Amino acid sequence: MTPHKELKPHLTPKERHTLELAIQGMSVEKIASNLQQSPKVVERYIHRGLQKLESWSYDAAPGPSFRSSQERQWGILPPRAAERRIARILREEPHDWGCVVVLGISEPRHRVNTQAVENVTRHIHRSTRVTDIVTKWSMAEWVIFLAHVSEMQSEMIVHRLEQSDALGFPVFVAVQHAPASASFHEVAMKCHQDLLRRYVNYDMASMMQSAP
């Protein structure tokens, strides 16, 4: 059997339902009225739920162990090595750049297996340029630095990454275009948070559709 890792954040039913309503744009006051709870209780559910989601993809610290031999061959770097190289590139030749974060979740839902990871990595390798720097933040999350890229070029690369029908499962992609002075880690975190919201929204919508 292919080894897999559970990726589902451990939200309580109340935390999940509260976040679902918040994602739909409902205010704290309306959620409180809907759930017959006080606004303070609702804020606590949202705060705890977001904390769990934020730490969800960092349960295991990213490092070389996340890279297979094939990924090393394709030039996937450990996070620290990637950040050092990116900092050197921007220091030596400041320019506008882009950051893309990719999350690949296979079936059964919320699980990742080694074959799925390799398939997503191959998809990223084929969709990016030789000059792009790719690293991994977790077993199923990749971060891509796009050097010397315009917003239009960034969108073209994202479009290629989103064409994931051949994988048989969705690939979530977030992108930010940044000036030379921007911090790579801060921009990557913004992408990560955007990606997290998209995934949670997708996950909740899927659960609602599959509910009896």
C-alpha positions as CSV (number, residue, x, y, z in Angstrom):
1,M,0.0,0.0,0.0
2,T,1.3,3.5,-0.8
3,P,2.1,5.4,2.3
4,H,0.0,8.5,2.9
5,K,-0.2,11.4,5.3
6,E,-3.4,12.7,6.8
7,L,-3.8,16.4,5.8
8,K,-7.2,17.2,7.2
9,P,-7.0,19.9,9.9
10,H,-8.6,18.7,13.1
11,L,-11.5,21.3,13.3
12,T,-14.4,20.7,15.6
13,P,-17.9,20.7,14.0
14,K,-18.6,24.1,15.5
15,E,-15.3,25.6,14.3
16,R,-15.8,24.2,10.8
17,H,-19.4,25.4,10.5
18,T,-18.4,28.9,11.8
19,L,-15.6,29.2,9.3
20,E,-17.9,28.0,6.6
21,L,-20.3,30.9,7.3
22,A,-17.4,33.3,7.6
23,I,-16.0,32.3,4.3
24,Q,-19.5,32.9,2.8
25,G,-19.1,36.5,4.0
26,M,-21.4,36.4,7.0
27,S,-20.6,38.8,9.8
28,V,-19.8,37.7,13.3
29,E,-23.1,39.1,14.5
30,K,-25.1,37.2,11.9
31,I,-23.2,34.0,12.6
32,A,-23.9,34.5,16.3
33,S,-27.6,34.9,15.6
34,N,-27.6,31.9,13.3
35,L,-25.9,29.6,15.8
36,Q,-27.6,31.1,18.8
37,Q,-24.2,31.9,20.4
38,S,-22.7,35.2,21.6
39,P,-20.4,37.1,19.3
40,K,-17.5,36.4,21.7
41,V,-18.0,32.7,21.4
42,V,-18.2,32.9,17.6
43,E,-15.0,35.0,17.5
44,R,-13.3,32.3,19.6
45,Y,-14.4,29.5,17.2
46,I,-13.1,31.5,14.3
47,H,-9.8,32.3,16.0
48,R,-9.2,28.7,17.1
49,G,-10.2,27.4,13.6
50,L,-7.9,29.8,11.8
51,Q,-5.0,28.9,14.2
52,K,-5.5,25.2,13.4
53,L,-5.7,25.9,9.7
54,E,-2.6,28.1,9.7
55,S,-0.5,25.5,11.5
56,W,-2.0,22.6,9.4
57,S,0.5,22.5,6.6
58,Y,3.4,23.1,9.0
59,D,2.8,20.1,11.3
60,A,6.0,18.6,9.9
61,A,8.8,21.0,9.4
62,P,9.8,21.3,5.8
63,G,13.3,20.0,5.0
64,P,15.3,17.7,2.7
65,S,13.3,14.7,3.8
66,F,10.4,16.0,1.7
67,R,12.4,15.7,-1.5
68,S,12.6,12.4,-3.4
69,S,15.5,11.5,-5.5
70,Q,13.5,12.5,-8.6
71,E,12.7,15.9,-7.0
72,R,16.4,16.4,-6.4
73,Q,17.1,15.6,-10.0
74,W,14.5,18.2,-11.1
75,G,16.2,20.8,-8.9
76,I,13.6,21.1,-6.1
77,L,15.5,22.9,-3.3
78,P,15.1,22.7,0.5
79,P,13.4,25.9,1.8
80,R,16.4,27.5,3.4
81,A,18.6,26.9,0.4
82,A,15.9,28.3,-1.9
83,E,15.6,31.5,0.3
84,R,19.3,32.0,0.3
85,R,19.5,31.7,-3.5
86,I,16.5,34.0,-4.0
87,A,18.0,36.6,-1.6
88,R,21.3,36.5,-3.5
89,I,19.5,36.9,-6.9
90,L,17.5,39.9,-5.7
91,R,20.5,41.5,-4.1
92,E,22.8,41.1,-7.1
93,E,20.2,42.1,-9.7
94,P,17.0,43.8,-8.2
95,H,13.9,43.2,-10.4
96,D,10.2,42.6,-10.2
97,W,9.4,38.9,-9.5
98,G,6.5,36.6,-8.8
99,C,5.7,34.0,-6.2
100,V,3.4,31.0,-6.8
101,V,2.3,28.5,-4.2
102,V,0.9,25.2,-5.3
103,L,-1.1,22.7,-3.2
104,G,-2.0,19.2,-4.5
105,I,-4.5,17.1,-2.7
106,S,-5.3,13.6,-4.1
107,E,-8.1,11.1,-3.4
108,P,-9.2,10.0,-0.9
109,R,-9.8,13.5,0.1
110,H,-7.2,15.2,2.4
111,R,-4.6,12.5,1.8
112,V,-1.3,12.6,-0.1
113,N,0.5,9.6,-1.4
114,T,4.0,9.4,-2.8
115,Q,2.8,8.8,-6.4
116,A,0.5,11.8,-6.2
117,V,3.4,14.0,-4.9
118,E,5.6,12.8,-7.8
119,N,2.9,13.5,-10.3
120,V,2.4,17.1,-9.0
121,T,6.1,17.7,-8.9
122,R,6.4,16.5,-12.5
123,H,3.5,18.8,-13.5
124,I,5.2,21.8,-11.8
125,H,8.6,20.9,-13.5
126,R,6.9,20.9,-16.9
127,S,4.9,24.1,-16.3
128,T,7.8,26.3,-15.0
129,R,10.9,27.8,-16.6
130,V,14.5,26.8,-16.2
131,T,15.2,30.1,-14.4
132,D,12.4,29.5,-11.8
133,I,13.3,28.3,-8.3
134,V,11.0,25.6,-6.8
135,T,11.0,24.6,-3.1
136,K,8.7,22.6,-0.8
137,W,7.1,23.8,2.4
138,S,5.4,20.6,3.2
139,M,4.7,17.2,1.7
140,A,2.0,18.6,-0.6
141,E,2.9,22.3,-0.9
142,W,5.4,23.8,-3.3
143,V,6.6,27.4,-3.5
144,I,7.9,28.8,-6.8
145,F,10.0,31.9,-7.3
146,L,9.5,33.5,-10.8
147,A,12.5,35.7,-11.6
148,H,12.3,38.5,-14.1
149,V,8.6,38.0,-14.7
150,S,5.8,40.4,-15.6
151,E,2.2,40.0,-14.2
152,M,1.1,38.7,-17.5
153,Q,3.9,36.1,-17.6
154,S,3.0,35.1,-14.0
155,E,-0.6,34.5,-15.0
156,M,0.5,32.4,-18.0
157,I,2.5,30.2,-15.7
158,V,-0.4,29.9,-13.3
159,H,-2.7,29.0,-16.1
160,R,-0.4,26.1,-17.1
161,L,-0.2,24.9,-13.5
162,E,-4.0,25.0,-13.2
163,Q,-4.4,22.7,-16.2
164,S,-4.2,19.6,-14.0
165,D,-7.0,17.4,-15.4
166,A,-4.5,14.7,-16.2
167,L,-3.6,14.4,-12.5
168,G,-7.1,13.3,-11.7
169,F,-7.4,15.6,-8.7
170,P,-7.5,19.4,-8.1
171,V,-4.3,21.5,-7.8
172,F,-4.8,24.8,-5.9
173,V,-2.6,27.7,-7.1
174,A,-2.1,31.2,-5.6
175,V,0.2,33.9,-7.1
176,Q,1.6,37.3,-6.1
177,H,3.6,39.7,-8.2
178,A,6.2,41.7,-6.2
179,P,8.7,44.4,-6.5
180,A,12.4,43.8,-5.9
181,S,12.2,45.3,-2.4
182,A,9.6,42.9,-1.2
183,S,10.4,40.0,1.3
184,F,10.1,36.6,-0.4
185,H,9.0,35.0,2.8
186,E,6.3,37.6,3.5
187,V,5.0,37.3,-0.1
188,A,5.1,33.5,0.0
189,M,3.1,33.6,3.3
190,K,0.4,35.8,1.7
191,C,0.1,33.2,-1.2
192,H,0.0,30.4,1.4
193,Q,-2.8,32.1,3.3
194,D,-4.8,32.8,0.1
195,L,-4.3,29.1,-0.9
196,L,-5.4,28.0,2.5
197,R,-8.7,29.9,2.2
198,R,-9.3,28.5,-1.3
199,Y,-8.7,24.9,-0.1
200,V,-10.9,25.3,2.9
201,N,-13.7,26.8,0.7
202,Y,-13.3,23.9,-1.7
203,D,-13.3,21.4,1.1
204,M,-16.4,22.8,2.8
205,A,-18.3,23.0,-0.5
206,S,-17.4,19.4,-1.2
207,M,-18.6,18.3,2.2
208,M,-21.9,20.2,1.7
209,Q,-22.4,18.5,-1.7
210,S,-21.7,15.0,-0.4
211,A,-23.9,15.5,2.7
212,P,-27.1,13.4,2.6
